[in-house]
């Protein structure tokens, strides 16, 4: 069973049959000087021991070194783009590894596949596979043909897809709800958990806008008869997904 807890933005805690994964750790209450409206539901020091930390890219809302220094337990493996070696200096992890698109790492009973996805430049998306189940973490990705390639090779059981639709000076750099619908369809995934929603910090038009919301993706999926379920989560809420992609209905807030 894959238990996914939404902490905030792109920070999620995944408990997966004894494996604990944290994605893009960010616990600050400011974003490049702008106020942040959604608080993380836990403190870094209250996180359980982490087996794996996935870092998609090194923007301040995706890798918060100060938070990693506050962990109560030494993390196991941290995986990120090449710049993570410098940025994670002094962070307590047993193993720090870099990955780029096209690379695969085997670690115990899991395999980690990195894909290059478009953002303001390029970043990593990760597909973690264990047994019959798999989880795709897409960070801040914009929509591109890579999702179709992943779907042809390894359709993920669960996909964590951004929906904020970030526009910088009118240029989209993060997928919005319609893009996420297309990406999920291309992936042939069973369950989508929306991440990186708009409204978590202030937009500054015309410089920046973040219009997308998880509820919009959920409504689109229903109206289009999508072959996957969308599970929007608030901070602190969980969704539990079986190896077969079935949502456990008792997997609500704890």
N, C-alpha and C positions, 0 to 999 in steps of 0.2 A: 504494500500500500504506500502511495506517495502522499504525504501530508504537507500541504503548502500553506504557510502562514504569511500574510501580507504585513510587512512592517511599515513601509512607506515608500512611495516613488518606485524605484527599481530594486529596493532592498527587500528580499524575501528569505524566509527561513524554511528550508525543505528538510523534512525528516522522512527517510526512505529506507524502511526495514533495517534500522541500525546505522544508517549513514546520515550524517547531518551536513547540509550544504547551506552556505550563506552567499547570496548574490549581491554584487555591487554595494558594499557597505557604505552607508551615508547616514549620519545621525546629527548633523549640524542644523541650526535653526536660522541660517542665512544662506543665500545663494547669490554670490557675487555682489554682496551688499544689499540685496533685496530681501524683504521679509518672507519667511516661509510660513504657510498657514496650516500645514498638517504636521503634527508632531509624530515622531516614531513611537510605536506602542511599547517598546522595550528599550532599556539602556544597554550599551555594549557590554558592560560588566555583568549584566544579567543573562547574557546569551549562554546556551549550553556549550560544551566542548564541540568544536567544529572540525569535521574531517576534511572539508573542502570549501575554499572560498574562491568564487569565480568573479573576476574583474573584467568587464567588457572593454573599458577604456578608462582614461585617467582624468576625465573632467571632474571637477570638485564634487558634483552631486552623484558620482559613481565610485569614487575611491576616496575615503575619508581616513587618512593615515592616523589622525588623532583618535578616532574611534577604535581602530585596530590596536592602538597602544593601550586602550582601556580594557581589553578583554581580560577576563579572570582566568582563562585557560589558554594555554598555548595551542594555536590552531595547527592542523595537520599539514595539508597541502594548499598553497595559494597559487592560482594560475592567472596570468594576465598577459597583456601585450608586452613587447620588449622593454618599454619604459618602466615597467613595474619594478625592475631590479633596483633602480635608483630611488623611486618613490617609496618603496616599502622598506627602505633601510632602517634597521632597528626594530621592525615589527616582529613579534614573537610567533614564528611559524617554523615547523620542523623542516619543510621543504618549500622552496619558492621556484616556480617554473614559468618560463615564457612559452607562449604559443602564438602562431600566426595561422592565417587561413590555409587550410589544406593539411594541417598537421593533426596527428592523433597521438594520444597518450594512454597507455594502459596503467591502471593503478588498482591493485587488488582485483575485485570482481567487477570493476567498472571500466568503461572506456570513455575518453573525453575527446570529442572531435571539435576542432576550431574551424569556423568559417569567417571569411572577410565579408562584412556587411557595410553598406554605405551609411554614413552619418554626416557630420561636418567635414570629416575626412573619411577614414575607414576605422572600424573597430572590430572586435571579435564578437561573434555569437558562438554559443557552445551547445553541443548536443551531448548529453550524458546518457549512456546506455548501461543498463544492468538487467541481465536476464531477458525477459520478454518485453520489458518496459523501457521507455526513454523519455527524457525531458529536454526540451529546447529552451534555452535562455537567450533572448534576442537583444538585451540591452536597450540602446537608443536607436535601433536600426530603422532606416528608411526602407520602403518597399523596393525590391529588386528581384531579378530572376533567380537569385541564390535560393529563395524559398522553394521554388519549383524543383531545383536540383536536389535540395535536402529531401523533399517529399518523395521524389523518385527513388532515392537511395535508402533513406531511413525515416519513414513517416513517424513523427514523435507521438507518443501517447498524450503528453501534455505539452503545451506551448505557452511560454510567458512572453507576451507580445506587447510592445508599447502602443499607446493609442493617443498620446497628447497632440500629435500633429504639429510639432513645433515649427514655427516660421521665423526665420531670421532675415529681416529686411525683405520679406515676401518670398524667400526661398525656403521650401520645405526641407527639413533635415531629419525629421522623425516621422514615422508613419502615423496617420490618423486612423479613425475608426474604419473608413472605407478601405484604406490600404491594409489594415489588419485583417479585415474580412477576406481580402484577396490573398494575403499571405497565408492565413489559416487554411483556406481552400487549397492553395498550392501545396501546402505541407501535408495535407491529408491527415491532419491531427484529429484527436478525439475530443480534447478539452482545451479551451483557451482561458488563461487567467490574464486579464488586462493589467498592464503596469504602466508606469510613467505617464499618469493622467495629467491633463491640464488642470489648472486651478490650484495646484499645490503651492505655487509661489506667484508673485505678481508678474503679469505681462506688462511690457513697456512699448506699446505701439508708437511708431511703426517699426521700432527696432525688433521687438520680439512679441510673438503671440503663441498661446498654447491652447487651442480651442477644443481639442478632443476629450471626450469623457468615456469611461467604461460603459455607462448605460447606453450610449449611442451604438457601440459595437454590439451589445446584447440585443438591442432592438433591431438592428440590421440583420443579425443572424436569424432571428425569429421571422422577420418579414421575408427574407430570401429563402427560408427553409434550409438553412445551412446544415451540413451533415456533422456538425460538432456542437458542443455545448459551450456557452460562455459563462464563466463564473466570476462576476465582479466581486471584489473583496474590499472591505474597509480595514484600516489598521487594527490588527489584533484578530481578525477573522481568519478562519482556516477553510480549506477545501481538501477533501480526501478522495484520491482517485486510485482505482484498482489497476492492476497490470493490464486489464482488458479495456481500460478507458471508461469505466463506469464510475460516476460520482457517488460517493457514500453520503446519503442524505442526512446522516447525523454529524456531518463534518462542519458544522457552523461555528460560531464564536465560542471560545473557551473562556 
